[in-house]
Structures are given as C-alpha cells and as structure tokens.
Amino acid sequence: MRAGILCLVVPAFCITSAFVAEATDCLSLYDYDNSKPPEVDQSFYSEDEDMTTYKLTIHSTNQQLVPTLLSIPRKKGGPFPVIILLHGYGGDKEGAMEVAGPLAQYGYACAAIDAQYHGERQREGKDMYSADTNETINAFVQTIVDVRRLIDHLETRTDVDGSQIGLAGGSMGGLLGAIAAGVEKRIDVPVLMVGGGNMQILVGQSQLGQVQKIRAELERTGRTVGQVAMELECIDPINFVDRISPRPLLMINGFKDDIVPTASNRALYAKAKEPKKIIWYNTGHDVPMEKAARNAMFWFEKHLKHKFYLQTWFHLLIIVAVAVPVLLYIYRRTSSTKSQ
C-alpha cells in the first residue's frame, strides 16, 4: 500500500511504476468452497463438421448462474486439451467462441463464459467498468471465481483433459486472464491479447468510452484517478501477472493502442517473470486477428501439447538424413575431379 500513498503525493510515480501491493494481500478475495464440483446443467447447442457445442449453466458462488458454451472436437484422439476463452468489454461468450472451429481442427476443446454483466448476465444499470469501485471489484472477482468453477467442472469430464488447460483473453478478457492465471495454477498456458496492467494508466489514459465517462464522474465528484487506482489494487492485473511464472506467458499487443494503452501493456510485461514473450503489431487496439490467432496457436501447440519440440527434432533428422548423402556425393565428385 506504500506505493499507493505515493500516488497521491507524486502522481507521476504511478505512470512509470505499478502499485506494489502484494497479490497475496488480495488472494483471499478469490477463495471459494471447492470441496465439490459445481452443479451444471447441460444441453445440446449446435454441431458442425469440426465440433459439437453444448450449452452449460454453471451454478457458481453467490447463487450466480453462469451461461457457458463448451465445444468438443469431433475428430478422434480425445480427451482433448481445452482453451478457456475470455471475451472483451461489451462482448459475450458467443463472440469468444468464433475461434472454436479452427481450434477444434487442431484438437482443442473450447469453453467460454459470459463475464459478469455481459451477454445473458446483463443487468439494467450495472456495468463491469463503473465509477463505483465496489461494483467493479465485485464483478471482476465474481468472474474470476466463475472461471475457477468452470475449471472444477472441466476436471470431472471425460471428453476434455482437465490437466491441459490454456487460456486466451482479449482486451478486458486479457485483464481478467492475467488475474485468473495468477490466481489459478491449473491454467497451464495463458495468452493475453491487447491486455495491460496498472490501474493508474488504465483508468487515467484509456480512450474507451465507458472509461472516459468514469473520469468525468470522478471529476464531478472530486475524486482522483490515483484514489480509484488504489481502491482497485486487488483487481489490477499487474499485481498478479508475476504469479504466472514458471508457466509460459504470451502477450500480443498493438504499438498504437489507446484503449488498453501501450504504457499499460509494457508495465504488465515488465512485471511478468520468465518464461514470457510479447509480440507487437504496428496497430491500435485492433491487432490483425489472423496473425494473432496463428501466434496463439503456435504457443499452445508448443507449450500445452509440447508438439513443436517433437516436430523440430523430426525436421532436423530429415535434414540430416537428406544432407549427409548429398554432401558425401558432392565430396566424392570433387575428389574424383581432382584426381583426374
């Protein structure tokens, strides 16, 4: 909390440095009774040549019913590793599941929930991003616990491999994903797209319309961004991202992002520990999704399936098998020419 006090005295301190609140001070917020899996209602949702999708309703904490979509590849080879997809602000589980088809082709199941106050969980007058910091904190914490209850359920299924769990979150989903992966060790491989950390930067600089409204409300009520950032310490991704290590973290960001500002991207990456990688695109918040998805897929294949290690050795063996006879042939021809 000491750095939070400094923010009030020297506001610039927070622009270049994250709050130093220990994540352990906040971890109890994300505790829940995990003595048994959640009750889950399941029904058929859709099917195509790549996957079968089910609609789940997960009975989470605080009597929350969490609408969820779960896709299972139709190809042989299960149980399948599963990727949890977290949508952005204003999005929903259906939007997040747009990438489930390509992932199914590579042998991944996918699961996506509606975050609090999104999709089927929308409530009049309620918003995930609010000038009422208690409302924002409760919404973030509830969504993280919902993700953990989803994992509790995935571990009970026979069609997915609950010991191989990846996570891909975009924008708000990237913020949530950093916290979820920091809190929940069962998330093996997180990918954060256009995510960031440091609430001083996020609240103070984001050009997202709702955040601009929050700043206007703060000005009207005489509160400061520094005060709000202090209040939001326990949902600031920067206070959790270092807990992801030694699991591999991939971040994908745009150099010109003003929604999740570039300074917050850099701050989050700087706080993360190895192994980590960041990929930058010369764009704003809308990074090229095809390329970003390809990089995310490579990360999952390499670190979740460990597939590319095997492929790399296989390719080297092929190269050696082809190259050695060719080099011997060239050597013999050269030797034969010289002897003539």
Rosetta blueprint (number, residue, H / E / L):
1 M L
2 R H
3 A H
4 G H
5 I H
6 L H
7 C H
8 L H
9 V H
10 V L
11 P L
12 A H
13 F H
14 C H
15 I H
16 T H
17 S L
18 A L
19 F L
20 V L
21 A L
22 E L
23 A H
24 T H
25 D H
26 C L
27 L H
28 S H
29 L H
30 Y H
31 D L
32 Y L
33 D L
34 N L
35 S L
36 K L
37 P L
38 P L
39 E L
40 V E
41 D E
42 Q E
43 S E
44 F E
45 Y E
46 S E
47 E E
48 D L
49 E L
50 D L
51 M E
52 T E
53 T E
54 Y E
55 K E
56 L E
57 T E
58 I E
59 H E
60 S L
61 T H
62 N H
63 Q H
64 Q L
65 L E
66 V E
67 P E
68 T E
69 L E
70 L E
71 S E
72 I E
73 P E
74 R L
75 K L
76 K L
77 G L
78 G L
79 P L
80 F E
81 P E
82 V E
83 I E
84 I E
85 L E
86 L E
87 H L
88 G L
89 Y L
90 G L
91 G L
92 D L
93 K H
94 E H
95 G H
96 A H
97 M H
98 E H
99 V H
100 A H
101 G H
102 P H
103 L H
104 A H
105 Q H
106 Y L
107 G L
108 Y L
109 A E
110 C E
111 A E
112 A E
113 I E
114 D L
115 A L
116 Q L
117 Y L
118 H L
119 G H
120 E H
121 R H
122 Q L
123 R L
124 E L
125 G L
126 K L
127 D L
128 M L
129 Y L
130 S L
131 A L
132 D L
133 T H
134 N H
135 E H
136 T H
137 I H
138 N H
139 A H
140 F H
141 V H
142 Q H
143 T H
144 I H
145 V H
146 D H
147 V H
148 R H
149 R H
150 L H
151 I H
152 D H
153 H H
154 L H
155 E L
156 T L
157 R L
158 T L
159 D L
160 V E
161 D E
162 G E
163 S E
164 Q E
165 I E
166 G E
167 L E
168 A E
169 G E
170 G E
171 S L
172 M H
173 G H
174 G H
175 L H
176 L H
177 G H
178 A H
179 I H
180 A H
181 A H
182 G H
183 V H
184 E L
185 K L
186 R L
187 I L
188 D L
189 V E
190 P E
191 V E
192 L E
193 M E
194 V L
195 G L
196 G L
197 G L
198 N L
199 M H
200 Q H
201 I H
202 L H
203 V H
204 G H
205 Q H
206 S L
207 Q L
208 L L
209 G H
210 Q H
211 V H
212 Q H
213 K H
214 I H
215 R H
216 A H
217 E H
218 L H
219 E H
220 R H
221 T H
222 G L
223 R L
224 T L
225 V H
226 G H
227 Q H
228 V H
229 A H
230 M H
231 E H
232 L L
233 E H
234 C H
235 I H
236 D L
237 P H
238 I H
239 N H
240 F L
241 V H
242 D H
243 R H
244 I L
245 S L
246 P L
247 R L
248 P L
249 L E
250 L E
251 M E
252 I E
253 N E
254 G E
255 F L
256 K L
257 D L
258 D L
259 I L
260 V L
261 P L
262 T H
263 A H
264 S H
265 N H
266 R H
267 A H
268 L H
269 Y H
270 A H
271 K H
272 A L
273 K L
274 E L
275 P L
276 K E
277 K E
278 I E
279 I E
280 W E
281 Y E
282 N L
283 T L
284 G L
285 H L
286 D L
287 V L
288 P L
289 M H
290 E H
291 K H
292 A H
293 A H
294 R H
295 N H
296 A H
297 M H
298 F H
299 W H
300 F H
301 E H
302 K H
303 H H
304 L L
305 K L
306 H L
307 K H
308 F H
309 Y H
310 L H
311 Q H
312 T H
313 W H
314 F H
315 H H
316 L H
317 L H
318 I H
319 I H
320 V H
321 A H
322 V H
323 A H
324 V H
325 P H
326 V H
327 L H
328 L H
329 Y H
330 I H
331 Y H
332 R H
333 R H
334 T H
335 S H
336 S H
337 T H
338 K H
339 S H
340 Q L
